[in-house]
Amino acid sequence: MSTVTWDKELIEKYNINGPRYTSYPTALMLSEQFSESRIEAALKNSGDELCLYLHLPFCHKLCYYCGCNKVITRHQHKADKYLDYLAREMAMYQPMVKDKKIRQIHLGGGTPTFLTEQQLTRLMKRVHQHFTFADNPEVSIEIDPRSCSDEKLRHLRELGFNRVSYGVQDFDKKVQIAINRVQDIELIAHQLKLSKELGFESINLDLIYGLPYQRPETFKKSIQQVIEMAPDRISVFSYAHLPQRFAGQKKIPEESIPQPSVKLHLLEQAITQLSEAGYQFIGMDHFAKKDDSLAVAQREGRLQRNFQGYTTDGQDVLLGLGVSSISQVNGVLWQHEKELPAYYKMIDSGQKPIIKSMALNDEDKLRAALISQIICHFEIDTEAFKAQWNIDDFWVHFDAAIPLLKPFIEDGLVNTSNGKLRVTDLGRLWVRSICACFDEYLNHGQKRYSKVV
């Protein structure tokens, strides 16, 4: 998909609030009434391999746009206390996963590179102590270039990290000042170059469109600068301005936010420039070089989606550790306590810091598979799906979706001919809205989601 047809009426019609479908049902459906024994059984009865996510919430400085779970502090010792509790949490889960092998591990946040080299070493020693790694695992970390020296980057490589993701957002100084994240392009270019020299297997770079003071001409320049750095993957996320939910966003002047038509133009530029530069448009907000494992997985029909976004593995085998982390294993979803004091208190009492969970029923699993297929591959063979899930008739089973899909079909965003449901090139921008047609839970909280593009 190298170009996008932009239609003002379609934008107004379909740019609704909707989930990102990093899970189905979404995390909003998790209940405070949960069974820890069911969670333990899901872990014990899962397959031979798991993926691991560790949430590290600390940041030295507040980025005004950020909606992540984070703790802003200059006190490095707070991370030492957190690592103590994280190790205790690992020990709680260890008996249930001692026979599993970890094939992927990802450190997210917050800012994982808030940790010093010594703290990173300590963390990875604890991970190796409590978990067994598969051969050649993917070990990735999110990096704030401002908190990652050359020495720290080399140290990460020595610790076994082989994938890095850099948070850039935009290179324009006016935008950077407005979001309180000023970082020189020379620094980022240097770190990407060094990452390649050190042998990191995959390098991702994050951008955000819709930030304050972004304009088509300046964002076009930022994208071109990213292309020249040649990362393996590029994420272009949509900024959701929700100051009523995220206090830091109140520091961003309302008048500085691009109008919807401008924001869509920014996305159009990104898709066009990156596609012309040889990147495969994975969908929604991800791009990858044609030989990257993400792009290969999509072409081969193996692409998946979990709480970290598009992935080659981990859709139903993800164990999350740390404050606010979310897990999905063997048809069960659960989330940890979101606030540090409460997280510490639960671990002190000998409890896993779980506050919500949900076990998927058969219908949930069926719809989760359908939505995952659409959002990853933009096409469903309805006969094959019917046979796989043992349903009598695809369209009878999903009859409630038919009237919801009708306008998408009429506007050329969806095609349902020849026994397939296919999202057209035009419809790819609205894949979240299309998936929502099959979501039985959506009416319970649609206003709490961001716009789909």
LOVEXMI-513780 format. One record per residue (C-alpha): residue in three letters; x, y, z. Coordinates in nm, 4 decimals. Layout:
BEGIN
NODE code        u        v        w
NODE  Ala        X        Y        Z
...
// end
This chain:
BEGIN
NODE code        u        v        w
NODE  Met   0.0000   0.0000   0.0000
NODE  Ser   0.1970   0.2982  -0.1263
NODE  Thr  -0.0779   0.5569  -0.1443
NODE  Val  -0.3999   0.6302   0.0408
NODE  Thr  -0.7165   0.7817  -0.1004
NODE  Trp  -0.8200   1.0586   0.1373
NODE  Asp  -1.1866   1.1463   0.1509
NODE  Lys  -1.3167   1.4054   0.3960
NODE  Glu  -1.6555   1.2349   0.4223
NODE  Leu  -1.4953   0.8978   0.4979
NODE  Ile  -1.2753   1.0552   0.7646
NODE  Glu  -1.5738   1.2123   0.9368
NODE  Lys  -1.7767   0.8945   0.8989
NODE  Tyr  -1.5314   0.6324   1.0193
NODE  Asn  -1.2779   0.8062   1.2440
NODE  Ile  -1.4642   0.6977   1.5546
NODE  Asn  -1.3383   0.5958   1.8961
NODE  Gly  -1.2339   0.2338   1.9051
NODE  Pro  -0.9972  -0.0237   2.0545
NODE  Arg  -0.6484  -0.0976   1.9215
NODE  Tyr  -0.7240  -0.4680   1.9632
NODE  Thr  -0.3989  -0.5661   2.1269
NODE  Ser  -0.6314  -0.8211   2.2860
NODE  Tyr  -0.9892  -0.9362   2.2500
NODE  Pro  -1.1750  -0.8816   2.4715
NODE  Thr  -0.9895  -0.5609   2.5537
NODE  Ala  -0.8397  -0.4863   2.8948
NODE  Leu  -1.1449  -0.2727   2.9801
NODE  Met  -1.3458  -0.5926   3.0135
NODE  Leu  -1.1302  -0.7374   3.2907
NODE  Ser  -1.3168  -0.7901   3.6161
NODE  Glu  -1.2129  -0.7374   3.9769
NODE  Gln  -1.3804  -1.0712   4.0485
NODE  Phe  -1.1151  -1.3200   3.9457
NODE  Ser  -0.9836  -1.6635   4.0261
NODE  Glu  -0.6116  -1.6911   4.0965
NODE  Ser  -0.6348  -2.0686   4.0650
NODE  Arg  -0.7588  -2.0291   3.7079
NODE  Ile  -0.4622  -1.8048   3.6291
NODE  Glu  -0.2217  -2.0585   3.7789
NODE  Ala  -0.3857  -2.3374   3.5784
NODE  Ala  -0.3574  -2.1332   3.2578
NODE  Leu   0.0157  -2.0926   3.3137
NODE  Lys   0.0779  -2.4530   3.4090
NODE  Asn  -0.1249  -2.5901   3.1172
NODE  Ser   0.0163  -2.3549   2.8524
NODE  Gly   0.2609  -2.4746   2.5882
NODE  Asp   0.6339  -2.5261   2.6198
NODE  Glu   0.7277  -2.1617   2.5536
NODE  Leu   0.6295  -1.8204   2.6851
NODE  Cys   0.7022  -1.4580   2.6076
NODE  Leu   0.7923  -1.2247   2.8930
NODE  Tyr   0.7164  -0.8553   2.9377
NODE  Leu   0.8717  -0.6530   3.2232
NODE  His   0.7296  -0.3089   3.3036
NODE  Leu   0.9839  -0.0586   3.4363
NODE  Pro   0.7863   0.2553   3.5230
NODE  Phe   1.0547   0.5123   3.6075
NODE  Cys   1.1378   0.8226   3.4021
NODE  His   1.3723   1.1085   3.4830
NODE  Lys   1.1469   1.3633   3.3157
NODE  Leu   0.7808   1.3914   3.2151
NODE  Cys   0.6982   1.3837   2.8437
NODE  Tyr   0.3736   1.5781   2.8259
NODE  Tyr   0.2108   1.3598   2.5582
NODE  Cys   0.2657   1.0300   2.7424
NODE  Gly  -0.0238   0.8114   2.8531
NODE  Cys   0.1867   0.5229   2.9870
NODE  Asn   0.2010   0.4051   3.3468
NODE  Lys   0.5062   0.5876   3.4815
NODE  Val   0.6762   0.7328   3.7874
NODE  Ile   0.8703   1.0564   3.7407
NODE  Thr   1.1710   1.0721   3.9730
NODE  Arg   1.5365   1.1731   3.9961
NODE  His   1.5991   0.9249   4.2766
NODE  Gln   1.7828   0.6266   4.1318
NODE  His   1.7450   0.4242   4.4519
NODE  Lys   1.3711   0.3918   4.3886
NODE  Ala   1.4568   0.1545   4.1045
NODE  Asp   1.6597  -0.0600   4.3470
NODE  Lys   1.3525  -0.1073   4.5662
NODE  Tyr   1.1398  -0.1873   4.2624
NODE  Leu   1.3882  -0.4488   4.1403
NODE  Asp   1.3723  -0.6140   4.4845
NODE  Tyr   0.9967  -0.6511   4.4524
NODE  Leu   1.0148  -0.7525   4.0863
NODE  Ala   1.2471  -1.0387   4.1854
NODE  Arg   0.9990  -1.1462   4.4547
NODE  Glu   0.7216  -1.1408   4.1975
NODE  Met   0.9298  -1.3557   3.9619
NODE  Ala   0.9738  -1.6059   4.2432
NODE  Met   0.5942  -1.6223   4.2862
NODE  Tyr   0.5408  -1.7110   3.9211
NODE  Gln   0.8456  -1.9380   3.8873
NODE  Pro   0.6848  -2.2640   4.0128
NODE  Met   0.4158  -2.2394   3.7424
NODE  Val   0.6583  -2.1740   3.4566
NODE  Lys   0.9679  -2.3675   3.5619
NODE  Asp   0.9239  -2.6136   3.2734
NODE  Lys   0.8612  -2.3397   3.0132
NODE  Lys   1.1204  -2.1684   2.7988
NODE  Ile   1.1195  -1.7955   2.7309
NODE  Arg   1.1467  -1.7228   2.3588
NODE  Gln   1.0911  -1.3478   2.3798
NODE  Ile   1.1546  -1.0917   2.6527
NODE  His   1.0738  -0.7246   2.6277
NODE  Leu   1.1511  -0.4409   2.8703
NODE  Gly   0.9052  -0.1541   2.8448
NODE  Gly   0.7960   0.1405   3.0512
NODE  Gly   0.8306   0.4113   3.1579
NODE  Thr   1.1918   0.4276   3.0569
NODE  Pro   1.3839   0.0996   3.0928
NODE  Thr   1.7099   0.2843   3.0313
NODE  Phe   1.6394   0.4807   3.3491
NODE  Leu   1.8226   0.1859   3.5078
NODE  Thr   2.1985   0.2084   3.5471
NODE  Glu   2.4293  -0.0558   3.4034
NODE  Gln   2.4531  -0.2137   3.7484
NODE  Gln   2.0755  -0.2208   3.7885
NODE  Leu   2.0295  -0.3687   3.4410
NODE  Thr   2.2811  -0.6414   3.5251
NODE  Arg   2.1012  -0.7147   3.8497
NODE  Leu   1.7643  -0.7342   3.6732
NODE  Met   1.8833  -0.9735   3.4029
NODE  Lys   2.0533  -1.1968   3.6609
NODE  Arg   1.7200  -1.2298   3.8386
NODE  Val   1.5409  -1.3049   3.5122
NODE  His   1.7899  -1.5819   3.4311
NODE  Gln   1.7625  -1.7103   3.7867
NODE  His   1.3846  -1.7571   3.7684
NODE  Phe   1.3279  -1.8400   3.4012
NODE  Thr   1.4809  -2.0690   3.1402
NODE  Phe   1.5520  -1.9128   2.8027
NODE  Ala   1.4930  -2.0855   2.4698
NODE  Asp   1.7769  -2.1016   2.2200
NODE  Asn   1.8416  -1.7670   2.0476
NODE  Pro   1.5613  -1.5729   2.2225
NODE  Glu   1.4527  -1.2259   2.1157
NODE  Val   1.5578  -0.9873   2.3940
NODE  Ser   1.4385  -0.6312   2.3377
NODE  Ile   1.4280  -0.3021   2.5239
NODE  Glu   1.2719   0.0417   2.4761
NODE  Ile   1.5324   0.3183   2.4821
NODE  Asp   1.5115   0.6886   2.5546
NODE  Pro   1.8176   0.8200   2.3672
NODE  Arg   1.8698   1.0841   2.6374
NODE  Ser   1.9268   0.8174   2.9029
NODE  Cys   2.1395   0.5741   2.7053
NODE  Ser   2.5127   0.6403   2.6801
NODE  Asp   2.7416   0.4500   2.4451
NODE  Glu   2.8630   0.2517   2.7459
NODE  Lys   2.5071   0.1566   2.8437
NODE  Leu   2.4265   0.0503   2.4881
NODE  Arg   2.7366  -0.1709   2.4782
NODE  His   2.6399  -0.3092   2.8176
NODE  Leu   2.2923  -0.3986   2.6921
NODE  Arg   2.4494  -0.5936   2.4080
NODE  Glu   2.6760  -0.7755   2.6528
NODE  Leu   2.3715  -0.8670   2.8627
NODE  Gly   2.2170  -1.0410   2.5627
NODE  Phe   1.9829  -0.7765   2.4269
NODE  Asn   1.9543  -0.8135   2.0502
NODE  Arg   1.6678  -0.5749   1.9668
NODE  Val   1.6252  -0.2079   2.0527
NODE  Ser   1.3459   0.0436   2.0070
NODE  Tyr   1.4188   0.4170   2.0187
NODE  Gly   1.1585   0.6735   2.1175
NODE  Val   1.1990   0.9757   1.8867
NODE  Gln   0.8437   1.1075   1.8248
NODE  Asp   0.9556   1.4064   1.6087
NODE  Phe   1.2795   1.5834   1.5195
NODE  Asp   1.1278   1.9316   1.4954
NODE  Lys   1.2531   2.1440   1.7869
NODE  Lys   0.9275   2.3375   1.8313
NODE  Val   0.7383   2.0102   1.8665
NODE  Gln   1.0017   1.8682   2.1019
NODE  Ile   0.9838   2.1713   2.3302
NODE  Ala   0.6023   2.1560   2.3348
NODE  Ile   0.6056   1.7900   2.4479
NODE  Asn   0.9024   1.8417   2.6867
NODE  Arg   1.1221   1.5907   2.5043
NODE  Val   1.4168   1.7713   2.3474
NODE  Gln   1.6749   1.5437   2.1876
NODE  Asp   1.9253   1.6158   1.9121
NODE  Ile   1.9041   1.4329   1.5841
NODE  Glu   2.2821   1.3846   1.5962
NODE  Leu   2.2466   1.1872   1.9207
NODE  Ile   1.9841   0.9560   1.7755
NODE  Ala   2.1702   0.9076   1.4480
NODE  His   2.4843   0.8199   1.6452
NODE  Gln   2.3014   0.5680   1.8638
NODE  Leu   2.1372   0.3963   1.5662
NODE  Lys   2.4729   0.3727   1.3913
NODE  Leu   2.6360   0.2294   1.7028
NODE  Ser   2.3475  -0.0161   1.7471
NODE  Lys   2.4138  -0.1510   1.3990
NODE  Glu   2.7872  -0.1736   1.4658
NODE  Leu   2.7214  -0.3646   1.7900
NODE  Gly   2.5164  -0.6219   1.6023
NODE  Phe   2.1641  -0.5612   1.7272
NODE  Glu   1.9457  -0.7745   1.5027
NODE  Ser   1.6522  -0.5358   1.4843
NODE  Ile   1.6304  -0.1609   1.5407
NODE  Asn   1.2943   0.0144   1.5719
NODE  Leu   1.2269   0.3869   1.5786
NODE  Asp   0.9036   0.5408   1.7101
NODE  Leu   0.7344   0.8504   1.5688
NODE  Ile   0.4050   1.0086   1.6722
NODE  Tyr   0.1707   1.2070   1.4467
NODE  Gly  -0.0810   1.4591   1.5761
NODE  Leu   0.1566   1.6196   1.8268
NODE  Pro   0.1405   1.9945   1.9029
NODE  Tyr   0.2674   2.2272   1.6292
NODE  Gln   0.3268   1.9461   1.3799
NODE  Arg   0.2877   2.0608   1.0212
NODE  Pro   0.3049   1.8597   0.6988
NODE  Glu   0.6298   2.0224   0.5863
NODE  Thr   0.8120   1.9697   0.9163
NODE  Phe   0.6863   1.6144   0.9679
NODE  Lys   0.7863   1.5277   0.6126
NODE  Lys   1.1397   1.6338   0.6996
NODE  Ser   1.1386   1.4228   1.0171
NODE  Ile   1.0255   1.1161   0.8228
NODE  Gln   1.2970   1.1698   0.5645
NODE  Gln   1.5563   1.1950   0.8412
NODE  Val   1.4297   0.8654   0.9821
NODE  Ile   1.4523   0.7005   0.6397
NODE  Glu   1.8136   0.8136   0.6102
NODE  Met   1.8916   0.6405   0.9412
NODE  Ala   1.7482   0.3182   0.7925
NODE  Pro   1.6049   0.1426   1.1017
NODE  Asp   1.4610  -0.2053   1.0448
NODE  Arg   1.1209  -0.1060   1.1758
NODE  Ile   0.9349   0.2215   1.2161
NODE  Ser   0.6270   0.2810   1.4278
NODE  Val   0.4095   0.5847   1.3555
NODE  Phe   0.1615   0.6139   1.6402
NODE  Ser  -0.1417   0.8398   1.6603
NODE  Tyr  -0.1350   1.0924   1.9439
NODE  Ala  -0.4550   1.0816   2.1486
NODE  His  -0.5073   1.4135   2.3240
NODE  Leu  -0.6977   1.3182   2.6399
NODE  Pro  -0.6016   1.5765   2.9064
NODE  Gln  -0.8974   1.4710   3.1199
NODE  Arg  -0.7264   1.1305   3.1611
NODE  Phe  -0.3570   1.2219   3.1505
NODE  Ala  -0.2599   1.5222   3.3601
NODE  Gly   0.0639   1.5888   3.1716
NODE  Gln  -0.1309   1.6594   2.8544
NODE  Lys  -0.2904   1.9630   3.0216
NODE  Lys   0.0453   2.1356   2.9696
NODE  Ile  -0.0095   2.1180   2.5928
NODE  Pro  -0.2081   2.4168   2.4575
NODE  Glu  -0.5294   2.3038   2.2916
NODE  Glu  -0.4741   2.5429   2.0012
NODE  Ser  -0.1421   2.3748   1.9185
NODE  Ile  -0.3042   2.0386   1.8369
NODE  Pro  -0.3349   1.9807   1.4587
NODE  Gln  -0.6857   1.9771   1.3181
NODE  Pro  -0.8163   1.6316   1.2151
NODE  Ser  -0.7621   1.7045   0.8443
NODE  Val  -0.4002   1.8054   0.9115
NODE  Lys  -0.3425   1.5020   1.1325
NODE  Leu  -0.4642   1.2705   0.8574
NODE  His  -0.2365   1.4495   0.6116
NODE  Leu   0.0566   1.3731   0.8423
NODE  Leu  -0.0322   1.0044   0.8353
NODE  Glu  -0.0738   1.0116   0.4589
NODE  Gln   0.2756   1.1551   0.4269
NODE  Ala   0.4222   0.8907   0.6517
NODE  Ile   0.2615   0.6021   0.4629
NODE  Thr   0.3605   0.7420   0.1241
NODE  Gln   0.7199   0.8300   0.2146
NODE  Leu   0.7932   0.5080   0.4002
NODE  Ser   0.6322   0.2892   0.1342
NODE  Glu   0.8298   0.4633  -0.1401
NODE  Ala   1.1450   0.4080   0.0670
NODE  Gly   1.0845   0.0322   0.0596
NODE  Tyr   0.9146  -0.0250   0.3937
NODE  Gln   0.6220  -0.2670   0.4092
NODE  Phe   0.3098  -0.1130   0.5619
NODE  Ile   0.2276  -0.3767   0.8216
NODE  Gly  -0.0942  -0.2009   0.9164
NODE  Met  -0.2303   0.0699   1.1444
NODE  Asp   0.0972   0.2107   1.2732
NODE  His   0.3845  -0.0253   1.1880
NODE  Phe   0.6301  -0.0377   0.8991
NODE  Ala   0.9162  -0.2796   0.8416
NODE  Lys   1.1835  -0.3471   0.5852
NODE  Lys   1.0799  -0.6238   0.3477
NODE  Asp   1.3353  -0.8665   0.4955
NODE  Asp   1.2449  -0.7934   0.8599
NODE  Ser   1.0869  -1.0823   1.0511
NODE  Leu   0.7675  -0.8811   1.1058
NODE  Ala   0.7211  -0.8224   0.7325
NODE  Val   0.8088  -1.1832   0.6489
NODE  Ala   0.5610  -1.3108   0.9102
NODE  Gln   0.2834  -1.1013   0.7581
NODE  Arg   0.3535  -1.2244   0.4052
NODE  Glu   0.3591  -1.5837   0.5303
NODE  Gly   0.0375  -1.5452   0.7318
NODE  Arg   0.2096  -1.5846   1.0706
NODE  Leu   0.1774  -1.2297   1.2053
NODE  Gln   0.0197  -1.1952   1.5509
NODE  Arg  -0.0850  -0.9194   1.7867
NODE  Asn  -0.0519  -0.8823   2.1629
NODE  Phe  -0.0294  -0.6052   2.4224
NODE  Gln   0.2964  -0.4809   2.2667
NODE  Gly   0.1368  -0.4509   1.9204
NODE  Tyr   0.2260  -0.6537   1.6112
NODE  Thr   0.4557  -0.9464   1.6846
NODE  Thr   0.5828  -1.2719   1.5383
NODE  Asp   0.4909  -1.4581   1.8596
NODE  Gly   0.3150  -1.4087   2.1903
NODE  Gln  -0.0547  -1.3708   2.1136
NODE  Asp  -0.1697  -1.6116   2.3847
NODE  Val   0.1574  -1.6842   2.5654
NODE  Leu   0.2516  -1.3476   2.7170
NODE  Leu   0.3399  -1.3213   3.0857
NODE  Gly   0.3633  -0.9648   3.2138
NODE  Leu   0.5608  -0.8762   3.5251
NODE  Gly   0.5758  -0.5526   3.7203
NODE  Val   0.3334  -0.2783   3.8084
NODE  Ser   0.0344  -0.2383   3.5677
NODE  Ser   0.1522  -0.5178   3.3355
NODE  Ile  -0.1071  -0.7263   3.1492
NODE  Ser  -0.0759  -1.0960   3.0697
NODE  Gln  -0.2569  -1.3240   2.8286
NODE  Val  -0.1860  -1.6948   2.8571
NODE  Asn  -0.3928  -1.9891   2.7412
NODE  Gly  -0.7161  -1.7944   2.7105
NODE  Val  -0.6872  -1.6023   3.0381
NODE  Leu  -0.6102  -1.2304   3.0709
NODE  Trp  -0.5016  -1.0584   3.3913
NODE  Gln  -0.3622  -0.7235   3.5008
NODE  His  -0.1390  -0.6197   3.7891
NODE  Glu  -0.1906  -0.3377   4.0364
NODE  Lys  -0.1318   0.0004   3.8681
NODE  Glu   0.0030   0.2002   4.1645
NODE  Leu   0.3443   0.1290   4.3169
NODE  Pro   0.2448   0.1483   4.6877
NODE  Ala  -0.0405  -0.0979   4.6342
NODE  Tyr   0.1842  -0.3202   4.4195
NODE  Tyr   0.4427  -0.3328   4.6987
NODE  Lys   0.1752  -0.3962   4.9623
NODE  Met   0.0328  -0.6970   4.7797
NODE  Ile   0.3755  -0.8560   4.7344
NODE  Asp   0.4568  -0.7906   5.1019
NODE  Ser   0.1409  -0.9807   5.1915
NODE  Gly   0.2570  -1.2770   4.9842
NODE  Gln   0.0070  -1.2206   4.7022
NODE  Lys   0.0650  -1.1904   4.3323
NODE  Pro  -0.0230  -0.8271   4.2537
NODE  Ile  -0.3229  -0.9212   4.0382
NODE  Ile  -0.6269  -0.6935   4.0526
NODE  Lys  -0.8336  -0.7951   3.7475
NODE  Ser  -0.8717  -1.0901   3.5163
NODE  Met  -1.0959  -1.2582   3.2624
NODE  Ala  -1.1173  -1.6094   3.1226
NODE  Leu  -1.2188  -1.6199   2.7570
NODE  Asn  -1.5177  -1.8380   2.6724
NODE  Asp  -1.5434  -2.0239   2.3425
NODE  Glu  -1.7158  -1.7330   2.1684
NODE  Asp  -1.4479  -1.4908   2.2917
NODE  Lys  -1.1750  -1.7156   2.1519
NODE  Leu  -1.3503  -1.7440   1.8169
NODE  Arg  -1.3937  -1.3681   1.7850
NODE  Ala  -1.0395  -1.3053   1.9086
NODE  Ala  -0.9080  -1.5263   1.6277
NODE  Leu  -1.1258  -1.3470   1.3728
NODE  Ile  -1.0226  -0.9980   1.4821
NODE  Ser  -0.6557  -1.0958   1.4976
NODE  Gln  -0.6706  -1.2339   1.1437
NODE  Ile  -0.8339  -0.9174   1.0102
NODE  Ile  -0.6041  -0.6726   1.1881
NODE  Cys  -0.2877  -0.8664   1.0967
NODE  His  -0.3679  -0.9920   0.7459
NODE  Phe  -0.6732  -0.7905   0.6306
NODE  Glu  -0.8471  -1.0986   0.4972
NODE  Ile  -1.0572  -1.3917   0.6173
NODE  Asp  -1.1393  -1.7046   0.4180
NODE  Thr  -1.4885  -1.7510   0.5593
NODE  Glu  -1.5146  -2.1193   0.4590
NODE  Ala  -1.1786  -2.2074   0.6109
NODE  Phe  -1.2642  -2.0122   0.9281
NODE  Lys  -1.6010  -2.1886   0.9509
NODE  Ala  -1.4325  -2.5276   0.9291
NODE  Gln  -1.1565  -2.4374   1.1741
NODE  Trp  -1.3993  -2.3175   1.4404
NODE  Asn  -1.6757  -2.5689   1.3670
NODE  Ile  -1.9562  -2.3217   1.3010
NODE  Asp  -2.2406  -2.4022   1.0624
NODE  Asp  -2.2413  -2.0803   0.8621
NODE  Phe  -2.0008  -1.7852   0.8923
NODE  Trp  -2.2506  -1.5097   0.8165
NODE  Val  -2.5286  -1.6661   1.0219
NODE  His  -2.2958  -1.6847   1.3198
NODE  Phe  -2.1890  -1.3209   1.2750
NODE  Asp  -2.5286  -1.1935   1.1632
NODE  Ala  -2.5114  -0.8958   1.4010
NODE  Ala  -2.2029  -0.7727   1.2147
NODE  Ile  -2.3767  -0.7612   0.8746
NODE  Pro  -2.5586  -0.4268   0.9179
NODE  Leu  -2.2485  -0.2782   1.0809
NODE  Leu  -2.0317  -0.3850   0.7863
NODE  Lys  -2.2783  -0.2638   0.5249
NODE  Pro  -2.1530   0.0995   0.5056
NODE  Phe  -1.7907  -0.0204   0.4857
NODE  Ile  -1.8863  -0.2428   0.1923
NODE  Glu  -2.0828   0.0338   0.0207
NODE  Asp  -1.7900   0.2756   0.0548
NODE  Gly  -1.5379   0.0269  -0.0845
NODE  Leu  -1.3510  -0.0362   0.2412
NODE  Val  -1.4540  -0.4021   0.2664
NODE  Asn  -1.5178  -0.6671   0.0008
NODE  Thr  -1.7108  -0.9853   0.0804
NODE  Ser  -1.7042  -1.1660  -0.2533
NODE  Asn  -1.5641  -1.5103  -0.3462
NODE  Gly  -1.5995  -1.6569   0.0019
NODE  Lys  -1.3717  -1.4044   0.1639
NODE  Leu  -1.3963  -1.0964   0.3789
NODE  Arg  -1.1207  -0.8656   0.2579
NODE  Val  -1.0221  -0.5201   0.3802
NODE  Thr  -0.9338  -0.3181   0.0706
NODE  Asp  -0.6305  -0.0912   0.0447
NODE  Leu  -0.8578   0.2035   0.1177
NODE  Gly  -1.0047   0.0228   0.4174
NODE  Arg  -0.6734  -0.0533   0.5861
NODE  Leu  -0.6783   0.2827   0.7614
NODE  Trp  -1.0081   0.1913   0.9216
NODE  Val  -0.9268  -0.1681   1.0165
NODE  Arg  -0.9926  -0.0946   1.3860
NODE  Ser  -1.3441   0.0245   1.3002
NODE  Ile  -1.3981  -0.2795   1.0780
NODE  Cys  -1.2867  -0.5150   1.3544
NODE  Ala  -1.5262  -0.3388   1.5904
NODE  Cys  -1.8174  -0.4762   1.3871
NODE  Phe  -1.7392  -0.8174   1.5401
NODE  Asp  -1.6846  -0.6907   1.8964
NODE  Glu  -1.9615  -0.8046   2.1305
NODE  Tyr  -1.8347  -0.5874   2.4176
NODE  Leu  -1.7722  -0.2548   2.2476
NODE  Asn  -2.0818  -0.0711   2.3639
NODE  His  -1.9613  -0.1082   2.7219
NODE  Gly  -1.6980   0.1610   2.6928
NODE  Gln  -1.6382   0.2952   2.3447
NODE  Lys  -1.5896   0.6542   2.4672
NODE  Arg  -1.2869   0.5466   2.6690
NODE  Tyr  -1.0918   0.4614   2.3529
NODE  Ser  -0.9003   0.6966   2.1255
NODE  Lys  -0.9836   0.7810   1.7643
NODE  Val  -0.8936   0.5012   1.5266
NODE  Val  -0.6502   0.7164   1.3235
// end
